[in-house]
Amino acid sequence: MVENQTNEYFSIAENGQSEIEIKKSRFICSMKRVNSEEEAKEFIAGLKKEHWKANHNCSAFIIGDKMDIQRSSDDGEPSGTAGVPMLEVLKKNELINVVAVVTRYFGGTKLGTGGLIRAYSTSVSTALQEIGIVRGTLQQEISVLIQYPQLGKVQNFLENSTKYTLKDTLYTEAVIVQVLVDETQVETFEQEITELLNGQVTFTRGNVCYHEQRINYSKKPV
């Protein structure tokens, strides 16, 4: 296990933007992955400059593996109707290292407290659906040294497994199959391959790194 690292995290799949309209008000949600509070604030400031004619540029962000830094701003909307609801959507989806800014161009119809809360929450949720969420899992790279006649068995095993990820296959005098395995599954993986090949295999453990996979937003646990 790598010290001071979490086994798993969730974040947005990419930087992006989406827009919804509610009672003629435009709500533009812009999201970005960030690694520090300073970077989040720079992103917010940049959008405020870009949308200087907007009525509000409300924001929320979470930084750190354990959600260490959490900030939100209503930017002139009634207290608690914008920034906090936005932050709650990020928290419920367990997202880290992400900043969200919802820019509002007022359409002339007041939404009321409940309406504003729903509007800002929906704006962030819609953006997440369009941008996507990834699960980052701490994985061990394992090189599996086998002979050519064994390759078919290993390939078939990996194709039918949802737990392990094939990274690369190197063809030399023998075959080296590089696989990414969740740290909690390393011993299980090696045991399964050993049994599959009747012990005729050599393992070499390489780097430990995060591997990201896009997940279905609707299936994200909340």
HELIX and SHEET records of a PDB file:
HELIX    1   1 GLU A   37  GLU A   50  1                                  14    
HELIX    2   2 GLY A   83  LYS A   92  1                                  10    
HELIX    3   3 GLY A  112  ILE A  131  1                                  20    
HELIX    4   4 TYR A  148  GLN A  150  5                                   3    
HELIX    5   5 LEU A  151  GLU A  159  1                                   9    
HELIX    6   6 GLU A  183  GLN A  185  5                                   3    
HELIX    7   7 VAL A  186  LEU A  196  1                                  11    
HELIX    8   8 TYR A  217  LYS A  219  5                                   3    
SHEET    1   A 4 GLU A   8  ILE A  12  0                                        
SHEET    2   A 4 ILE A 133  ILE A 146 -1                                        
SHEET    3   A 4 VAL A 175  ASP A 182 -1                                        
SHEET    4   A 4 TYR A 164  TYR A 171 -1                                        
SHEET    1   B 3 GLU A   8  ILE A  12  0                                        
SHEET    2   B 3 ILE A 133  ILE A 146 -1                                        
SHEET    3   B 3 THR A 202  ILE A 215 -1                                        
SHEET    1   C 5 GLY A  16  ILE A  22  0                                        
SHEET    2   C 5 SER A  25  ARG A  33 -1                                        
SHEET    3   C 5 VAL A  98  TYR A 105 -1                                        
SHEET    4   C 5 HIS A  56  ILE A  63 -1                                        
SHEET    5   C 5 ILE A  69  SER A  73 -1                                        
END                                                                             
